[in-house]
Amino acid sequence: MAKYTRGTVTAFAPFDARADAEALRKAMKGLGTDEETVLNILTTRNNAQRQEIASAFKTLFGRDLVDDLKSELTGKFETLMVSLMRPAYIFDAHALKHAIKGAGTNEKVLTEILASRTPAEVQNIKQVYLQEYEASLEDKITGETSGHFQRLLVVLLQANRDPDVGVDEALVEQDAQVLFRAGELKWGTDEEKFITILGTRSVSHLRRVFDKYMTISGFQIEETIDRETSGDLEKLLLAVVKCIRSVPAYFAETLYYSMKVCNCFPCVSFHLLQLQFLSISLFLVSSATVNAHRLLYH
């Protein structure tokens, strides 16, 4: 049975929440802040361990770790460290709120989150969004988007992707043929067929569909999407396909292209964390395929 292929920061060992809390307090106490210590601790512990550290920090010092991080750090470094202290689904809800807040919509953030999260994660995100902001995430997104891009977002927000309970080869053949006729064989493109199949079929089923599609058409499904669609819909469809294949590979590619401008630390700090910070943060907080300090310093 196929599953979403996802990256993981494994639990740090040996782990001592009390010792980490004491080290963080020492790093932020007095004049100046030892940012290296903060970075090394928070980026090498997984989220559950970071929550234990926060609890130990409050027990030992009567202080809130997140409040201290906000007080002692500045700029995008502060934002990243604070984001790491949030459970992933809370971070996602917060990122989505800001992506659709005010003038303009950050379609890139909508794409990266909704294309890469499992149905269970999407349900958690919607619940947190409703609790935190007293609004429906779906209503907010539909109010800020349009067209086939909006329709695919709505499909993904339903979190009703078929479960992985085996693959029906007859249905695989049927879906591959439907996609072929909806794209390569059609004058124009039937985007709705792509939306329905890619937004609702199971992971294992779609992986077989992609293979069958290649056999039938002679093209990778990504090639057809690139030729037959455009704009935000194209980016979202491609993101869905890539995440079906491998979520870590999708985020690694996203991070790579985000960092192509320059890989020296000053440019990463200014350009990436300024212009594409949410994208980088989504990778570090949610997919967690590598340690943040290695990314920032290499």
Long-range contacts (C-beta under 8 A, 24 or more apart in sequence): 1-164, 1-165, 1-166, 1-204, 2-164, 2-202, 2-203, 2-204, 2-207, 3-164, 3-203, 4-118, 4-203, 4-243, 4-247, 5-245, 5-246, 5-247, 5-248, 5-249, 6-247, 6-248, 6-287, 7-247, 7-248, 7-251, 7-287, 7-288, 7-289, 7-290, 8-46, 8-288, 8-289, 9-44, 9-45, 9-46, 9-288, 9-291, 10-46, 11-45, 11-46, 11-48, 11-49, 12-44, 12-45, 12-46, 12-49, 15-45, 15-49, 15-52, 17-49, 17-52, 17-53, 17-55, 17-56, 18-56, 18-60, 20-45, 20-49, 20-53, 20-56, 21-53, 21-56, 21-57, 21-59, 21-60, 21-61, 21-65, 22-60, 24-53, 24-57, 24-65, 24-68, 25-57, 25-60, 25-61, 25-63, 25-68, 28-68, 28-69, 28-71, 28-72, 33-72, 33-73, 35-73, 35-77, 38-69, 38-73, 38-81, 39-81, 39-292, 39-293, 39-296, 40-293, 42-81, 42-84, 42-85, 42-292, 43-84, 43-284, 43-291, 43-292, 43-293, 44-291, 44-293, 46-288, 47-84, 47-87, 47-88, 50-84, 50-85, 51-87, 54-85, 75-273, 76-269, 76-273, 76-274, 76-277, 77-269, 77-273, 79-277, 79-281, 80-273, 80-277, 80-280, 80-281, 80-284, 80-292, 83-281, 83-284, 83-285, 84-284, 84-285, 84-292, 86-285, 88-121, 88-285, 88-286, 89-121, 89-124, 89-125, 89-128, 90-128, 90-132, 91-281, 91-285, 91-286, 92-117, 92-121, 92-125, 92-128, 92-282, 92-286, 93-125, 93-128, 93-129, 93-132, 93-133, 93-137, 94-132, 95-278, 95-281, 95-282, 96-125, 96-129, 96-137, 96-141, 97-129, 97-132, 97-133, 98-278, 99-278, 100-140, 100-141, 100-143, 100-144, 105-144, 105-145, 106-278, 107-145, 107-149, 107-232, 107-235, 108-235, 108-276, 108-278, 108-279, 109-278, 109-279, 109-282, 110-141, 110-145, 110-153, 110-236, 111-232, 111-235, 111-236, 111-239, 112-239, 112-251, 112-254, 112-279, 112-282, 113-282, 113-286, 114-153, 114-156, 114-157, 114-236, 115-156, 115-236, 115-239, 115-240, 115-242, 115-243, 115-250, 116-239, 116-243, 116-247, 116-250, 116-251, 116-286, 116-287, 119-159, 119-160, 119-161, 120-159, 122-156, 122-157, 122-159, 123-159, 126-157, 126-159, 145-232, 147-233, 148-191, 148-192, 148-195, 148-229, 148-233, 149-231, 149-232, 149-233, 149-236, 151-192, 151-195, 152-195, 152-198, 152-199, 152-233, 152-236, 152-237, 152-240, 153-236, 155-195, 155-196, 155-199, 155-200, 156-199, 156-240, 160-200, 161-199, 161-200, 161-201, 161-202, 161-203, 162-200, 162-201, 162-202, 162-205, 163-202, 164-202, 164-203, 164-204, 164-205, 165-202, 166-204, 167-202, 167-204, 167-205, 167-208, 168-205, 169-208, 171-205, 172-205, 172-208, 172-209, 172-212, 173-212, 175-201, 175-205, 175-209, 175-212, 176-209, 176-212, 176-213, 176-215, 176-216, 177-216, 179-209, 179-213, 179-221, 179-224, 180-213, 180-216, 180-217, 183-224, 183-225, 183-227, 183-228, 184-217, 184-219, 184-224, 184-227, 184-228, 189-228, 189-229, 191-229, 191-233, 194-225, 194-229, 194-237, 195-237, 198-237, 198-240, 198-241, 198-244, 199-240, 203-244, 206-241, 206-244, 207-244, 207-245, 210-241, 210-244, 210-245, 247-287, 248-287, 248-289, 251-282, 251-283, 251-287, 251-289, 252-289, 254-279, 254-283, 255-279, 255-280, 255-283, 255-295, 263-298, 265-296, 265-297, 268-296, 269-296
